[in-house]
Amino acid sequence: MQENIESSLQDSMDITNVTSKRNTINSEILESKNIESSLQDSKQKDSKNTESQSQDSIKTDSKNLSPTHHPTHNKDFKNLNAAYRPIFNKEENKKLFLYGRGSQDMKGGIACFLQAIINNLDSIKKGEKIISILLTSDEEGDGIYGTRYMLEVLKEKNLLPHYAIVAEPTSEKKSGDTIKVGRRGSINGKITIKGKQGHVAYPEKCVNPLELLGAKLGKLAGVNLDSGDANFAPSKLVITDIRGGIEAVNVTPAELKIMFNVRNSTLSDVDSVKGYIESVLKGVPHELSLKQTSKSFVAKKDSKLVKLLEKSVVETQGFKPTLSTSGGTSDARFFSEYGVEVAEVGVCNDRIHAVNERVALSDIESLRQIFECVINSLEML
């Protein structure tokens, strides 16, 4: 069994497209966020060209809902130990790991569900429910040409799934110990405080945006915009960058730019964030821009899908999983917007987006067991 999983995991590195079918259960297993062409023993290509080619493949072929994978983080990979196909290595109490870009995030999940389906093809064919594996890319950033596009097409064809399992690496110590039942939203913002540049020797002729902001900064930086609830921590305004001036000690800046992000719960949204900032900066000449890059959502903890996943973890792993909404965003948010019941479960996430990304083969095996239990318990849905 372990040899089959290893084979599926390595094969998943080369998967390029899957045609979608009618789904009652939909395992949405995404192409990895950090995969580059070097995983196929080829030299790294220009990321912009690769992205352009992948996006064009979607635009010109409506059946191609899973374009060839491409790097979504335009960074220099040459020092990230990603120049070769996945390798196995023993370390840490003889625990076996597979090293490779995307092994945790999230091609490990692809391999697990592929193997779970292969092991249960006969029962799946006899059943009344259809299982589809939907592979997409373009999750990071605006995510225009991935799952969002796929769901638009499926809706037009009246083929939206009823349920979706996203194999994001959700777990902390063991596969299945954490199930994501929701995610915070993400709001990016920029404030520009307007002033008038001048010489410090004549402050009366200047309008210093730093002085205009003054103590008001304390009402913006790190402030909680709501009190949170049982599902989410408070929405916090986190300033990520402040800059202004010409880096001269004798010239005041003409303007001050502040960039920030809010990981918002369901208690806050763009309008409430805007309202709060405008009230703090009342009387201060400024410009404010906000962009909601992902919306918050939360599933019912007693939903059929969540109960099925909990049951599968308990029966195969012997412990009850934690239901969580922590972490960043994922493509689960798009399914939620279309009214699809969605939850996430996967391997551990201690090495995602990191140098020497790796996954424990024991985590791969455990996740396969969980997915097989799901497949064999579809009567719960």
C-alpha positions in Angstrom: 0.0 0.0 0.0 2.8 2.4 0.9 4.4 1.8 -2.5 1.2 2.6 -4.2 0.8 5.9 -2.3 4.4 6.8 -3.1 3.7 6.1 -6.8 0.5 8.2 -6.7 2.3 11.1 -5.0 5.1 11.1 -7.6 2.6 10.7 -10.5 0.6 13.6 -9.1 3.6 15.9 -9.8 2.8 15.4 -13.5 -0.9 15.8 -13.6 -2.0 18.6 -16.0 -5.7 18.4 -16.5 -8.9 16.7 -15.5 -12.3 17.2 -17.2 -15.1 17.9 -14.7 -18.2 15.7 -14.4 -21.4 16.0 -12.5 -20.5 16.0 -8.8 -22.4 15.1 -5.7 -19.2 14.9 -3.8 -16.4 16.9 -5.1 -12.8 16.6 -3.9 -11.2 19.8 -4.9 -7.5 19.1 -4.7 -5.5 22.0 -5.9 -2.3 22.2 -7.8 0.5 23.2 -5.4 1.2 26.9 -4.8 4.9 26.7 -5.2 5.5 24.1 -7.9 7.9 24.9 -10.7 8.9 23.1 -13.8 12.0 21.8 -12.2 9.9 19.1 -10.5 9.9 17.5 -13.9 13.7 17.6 -14.2 13.6 20.6 -16.5 15.1 24.0 -16.2 13.1 26.8 -14.6 11.3 28.9 -17.2 10.4 32.5 -17.0 7.4 32.6 -14.7 5.5 35.3 -16.6 5.7 33.2 -19.8 4.6 30.1 -18.0 1.7 31.9 -16.4 0.6 33.4 -19.7 0.6 30.1 -21.4 -1.4 28.4 -18.6 -4.0 31.2 -18.6 -4.3 31.1 -22.4 -5.0 27.4 -22.2 -8.1 28.1 -20.1 -9.4 30.9 -22.3 -9.1 28.9 -25.5 -10.4 25.5 -24.2 -13.5 25.5 -21.9 -13.0 21.9 -21.2 -9.5 22.5 -19.7 -10.4 23.3 -16.1 -7.0 22.1 -14.8 -4.3 23.9 -16.8 -0.7 22.9 -16.6 0.8 23.9 -13.3 3.0 26.9 -13.0 4.7 28.8 -10.2 2.4 31.2 -8.4 5.1 32.8 -6.3 7.4 34.7 -8.7 10.6 34.2 -6.7 14.1 32.7 -7.3 13.8 29.0 -6.6 17.4 28.1 -7.2 18.2 27.9 -3.5 15.0 26.2 -2.5 16.2 22.6 -3.0 13.5 22.1 -5.6 15.7 21.3 -8.6 15.0 17.5 -8.7 12.1 15.1 -8.5 10.9 14.2 -5.1 13.4 12.3 -2.9 12.9 10.1 0.1 15.0 10.4 3.2 14.9 8.9 6.7 15.3 11.2 9.7 13.9 12.0 13.1 13.4 8.7 14.8 13.5 6.8 11.5 10.4 8.5 10.3 10.3 8.5 6.5 9.7 11.8 4.7 9.2 12.7 1.1 11.0 16.0 0.1 9.7 18.1 -2.8 8.0 21.3 -3.6 4.3 20.9 -3.0 4.6 17.6 -1.1 2.6 19.2 1.7 0.9 22.0 -0.1 -0.8 20.3 -1.6 0.1 17.4 -3.9 0.2 15.1 -0.9 -3.6 15.5 -0.8 -3.9 14.8 -4.5 -2.0 11.5 -4.1 -4.1 10.5 -1.1 -7.4 11.0 -2.8 -6.2 9.4 -6.1 -5.1 6.3 -4.2 -8.3 6.2 -2.2 -10.4 6.3 -5.4 -8.2 3.6 -7.1 -8.6 1.3 -4.0 -12.4 1.7 -4.2 -13.2 1.9 -7.9 -15.6 -1.1 -7.8 -17.8 0.3 -4.9 -17.7 3.8 -6.5 -19.0 2.5 -9.8 -21.8 0.6 -8.0 -22.9 3.7 -6.0 -25.3 6.4 -7.0 -23.1 9.3 -6.2 -20.4 10.6 -8.5 -17.0 11.6 -7.2 -14.9 14.1 -9.2 -11.4 15.3 -8.6 -11.0 18.9 -9.7 -7.5 20.2 -10.2 -6.9 23.9 -10.7 -4.0 26.3 -10.5 -4.0 30.1 -9.9 -5.0 30.0 -6.3 -2.6 32.7 -5.0 -3.3 36.4 -5.5 -6.5 37.3 -7.3 -7.2 33.6 -8.2 -9.0 34.6 -11.4 -8.3 31.6 -13.6 -8.5 28.7 -11.2 -11.4 27.5 -9.0 -13.3 30.8 -9.4 -13.4 30.3 -13.2 -14.2 26.6 -12.9 -17.2 27.3 -10.7 -18.5 29.9 -13.1 -18.5 27.4 -15.9 -20.1 24.7 -13.7 -22.8 27.0 -12.7 -23.6 27.9 -16.3 -23.9 24.2 -17.1 -25.9 23.5 -14.0 -23.2 21.2 -12.7 -22.3 22.7 -9.4 -21.3 20.1 -6.8 -23.3 19.5 -3.6 -20.3 19.0 -1.4 -16.6 19.8 -1.6 -13.6 18.5 0.3 -10.5 20.6 -0.1 -7.2 18.8 0.7 -5.4 21.8 2.1 -2.7 20.9 4.6 -4.8 21.7 7.7 -3.2 19.5 10.3 -0.7 20.4 13.1 0.8 17.1 14.3 -1.0 14.3 12.6 -3.1 14.1 9.4 -6.7 14.8 10.3 -6.1 16.4 13.7 -7.6 19.7 12.4 -10.5 20.2 10.0 -11.1 23.6 8.6 -14.8 24.5 8.8 -14.4 28.1 7.7 -11.8 30.8 6.9 -11.3 34.4 7.7 -11.6 36.9 4.9 -8.8 39.1 3.7 -9.1 42.9 3.1 -6.1 44.8 1.7 -6.0 48.5 2.1 -3.9 51.6 1.5 -4.2 55.0 3.1 -2.5 58.1 1.6 -2.2 61.1 4.0 -1.9 64.3 1.9 0.5 67.0 2.9 2.8 69.7 1.4 6.5 69.1 1.0 8.8 71.8 2.4 12.1 72.6 4.2 12.3 71.8 7.9 13.7 75.3 8.5 10.3 76.7 7.6 7.8 74.4 9.1 5.1 77.0 8.9 5.2 76.6 5.1 4.9 72.9 5.2 2.0 70.5 5.8 3.6 67.5 7.4 1.5 64.3 6.8 3.3 62.7 9.7 2.1 65.4 12.1 -1.4 65.1 10.6 -1.5 61.4 11.4 0.1 61.8 14.8 -1.6 60.0 17.6 -4.3 58.7 15.2 -1.8 56.0 14.2 -2.4 54.3 17.6 -6.1 54.0 16.7 -5.2 52.2 13.5 -2.2 49.9 14.1 -3.2 46.6 15.6 -6.7 47.6 16.6 -9.4 45.0 16.9 -12.3 45.9 14.6 -14.7 43.5 16.3 -14.8 41.3 19.4 -14.7 38.0 17.5 -17.1 35.1 18.2 -17.1 31.4 18.9 -15.8 30.7 15.4 -13.3 33.5 14.8 -10.7 35.6 16.6 -11.3 39.4 16.4 -10.7 41.1 13.1 -7.4 43.0 13.5 -6.1 45.9 11.4 -2.4 45.0 10.7 -0.2 47.7 9.2 2.4 46.1 6.9 4.2 49.2 5.5 4.6 52.9 6.1 6.6 55.2 3.9 7.0 58.8 2.9 9.5 61.5 2.1 12.7 61.5 0.0 15.0 60.1 2.7 16.4 63.5 3.4 16.6 64.8 7.0 15.8 68.4 6.1 12.7 67.9 3.8 9.2 67.0 5.0 7.2 64.5 2.9 4.5 65.5 0.5 2.4 62.4 1.5 2.5 59.4 3.7 1.4 56.0 2.5 0.2 53.2 4.8 -0.5 49.7 3.6 -2.4 47.3 5.8 -4.4 44.0 5.9 -7.4 42.9 7.8 -8.1 39.2 8.3 -11.8 39.7 9.0 -14.3 37.5 10.7 -18.0 37.3 9.6 -18.5 40.3 12.0 -16.6 42.7 9.8 -16.6 43.6 6.1 -15.3 46.2 3.7 -18.0 48.7 4.7 -17.4 48.4 8.4 -13.6 48.7 7.9 -14.0 51.7 5.8 -16.4 53.3 8.3 -14.0 52.8 11.2 -11.0 54.3 9.3 -12.9 57.2 8.0 -14.0 58.0 11.6 -10.4 57.9 12.8 -9.1 60.1 10.0 -12.0 62.6 10.1 -10.6 66.0 9.2 -7.3 64.6 7.9 -6.8 65.0 4.1 -6.4 61.5 2.8 -7.3 58.8 0.3 -8.4 55.3 1.2 -8.6 52.3 -1.0 -9.9 48.8 0.1 -10.0 45.5 -1.7 -11.7 42.4 -0.4 -9.5 39.6 -1.8 -11.4 36.8 -0.1 -14.6 36.7 1.9 -15.0 35.0 5.3 -17.2 32.0 5.7 -18.0 29.4 8.3 -19.7 26.0 7.9 -22.2 24.6 10.3 -20.3 22.3 12.7 -23.2 19.9 12.6 -23.4 19.8 8.8 -23.4 16.4 7.1 -20.0 16.9 5.5 -18.3 17.9 8.7 -19.9 15.0 10.6 -18.7 12.6 7.9 -15.1 13.9 8.1 -15.2 13.8 11.9 -16.4 10.2 11.8 -13.8 9.2 9.3 -11.0 10.6 11.4 -12.2 9.0 14.6 -12.7 5.6 12.9 -9.3 5.5 11.1 -7.0 7.5 13.4 -8.6 7.0 16.8 -8.9 10.7 17.9 -11.4 13.4 17.5 -10.3 16.3 15.2 -10.4 20.0 16.2 -12.7 22.1 14.1 -10.9 25.4 13.2 -11.1 28.5 11.1 -7.5 29.6 11.7 -4.9 30.2 9.0 -4.9 32.0 5.7 -7.4 31.8 2.9 -8.1 28.9 0.5 -10.2 28.0 -2.5 -12.8 26.7 -0.1 -14.1 30.3 0.0 -15.2 30.1 -3.7 -17.3 27.0 -3.1 -18.9 28.7 -0.1 -19.9 31.7 -2.2 -21.7 29.3 -4.6 -23.6 27.7 -1.7 -21.6 24.4 -1.9 -21.1 22.7 1.5 -17.3 22.7 2.0 -14.7 21.6 4.5 -10.9 21.1 4.4 -8.7 18.3 5.7 -5.2 17.4 4.8 -1.6 16.6 6.0 0.5 18.7 8.3 1.5 22.2 7.4 4.8 22.7 9.2 6.9 23.0 6.0 4.5 24.6 3.5 6.0 27.4 1.4 9.4 26.7 3.0 12.8 25.5 2.0 13.0 21.7 2.1 9.3 21.2 2.0 8.5 17.7 3.0 5.7 15.4 4.1 5.8 12.4 6.4 4.7 9.2 4.6 2.8 8.3 7.7 0.7 11.4 7.2 0.1 10.4 3.6 -1.0 7.0 4.6 -3.3 8.4 7.4 -5.0 10.8 5.0 -5.6 8.1 2.5 -7.3 6.1 5.2 -9.5 9.1 6.1 -10.5 9.6 2.4 -11.3 5.9 1.9 -13.6 6.0 4.9 -15.3 9.1 3.5 -15.8 7.3 0.1 -17.2 4.2 1.9 -19.6 6.3 4.0 -21.3 8.4 1.4 -24.7 7.3 2.7 -24.3 9.9 5.4 -24.7 12.7 2.8 
